[in-house]
Amino acid sequence: MTDENERRVVQERVVQTPQGAAATVVDQRTSVLPTPAERATGTLVRAQQVVWLLASILVGLIAIRTILIALGADMKLGFGMFVHSVTQPFDLPFLMLFGEQTKATGRAPAIELGSLVAIVVYLLLALVINKVLELILAPRATRPPLS
């Protein structure tokens, strides 16, 4: 049985021996290959980074939307319309909780409580997804065999 935490080291030496002279080392290369546990950990970390990136972008856009609406920005023009159209599918289920789905159309300043709930829910969802990824992808701890 092989230990998944064992590292394999591969060394390659290129030796040149000129005629009539002693051998000289021209090139020496050492390659260290990662263990299966290290590869699994790398995959886990990358997947978690992707989840947090997507969650951060979504939460950031919802936060910008909330601030723009709270300040009374016109969400029918330019940047306001872009933010509103991108966040609407993610924000709408939470806006409907408080009957706030029409607040963003006017210019009256308002606080969308549904957007604040959406921010919390999406952050918690990202945390749960990362924990599930950890359970699935994290290498299992190796224990020494019982004697």
Stockholm file with secondary structure:
# STOCKHOLM 1.0

chainA/1-147         MTDENERRVVQERVVQTPQGAAATVVDQRTSVLPTPAERATGTLVRAQQVVWLLASILVGLIAIRTILIALGADMKLGFGMFVHSVTQPFDLPFLMLFGEQTKATGRAPAIELGSLVAIVVYLLLALVINKVLELILAPRATRPPLS
#=GR chainA/1-147 SS CCCTTCCEEEEEEEEECCTTSCCEEEEEEEEEECCHHHHHHHHHHHHHHHHHHHHHHHHHHHHHHHHHHHTTCCTTSHHHHHHHHHHHHHHHHHHTTTTCTTGGGSSSCCCCHHHHHHHHHHHHHHHHHHHHHHHHHSCCCCCCCCC
#=GC SS_cons         CCCTTCCEEEEEEEEECCTTSCCEEEEEEEEEECCHHHHHHHHHHHHHHHHHHHHHHHHHHHHHHHHHHHTTCCTTSHHHHHHHHHHHHHHHHHHTTTTCTTGGGSSSCCCCHHHHHHHHHHHHHHHHHHHHHHHHHSCCCCCCCCC
//
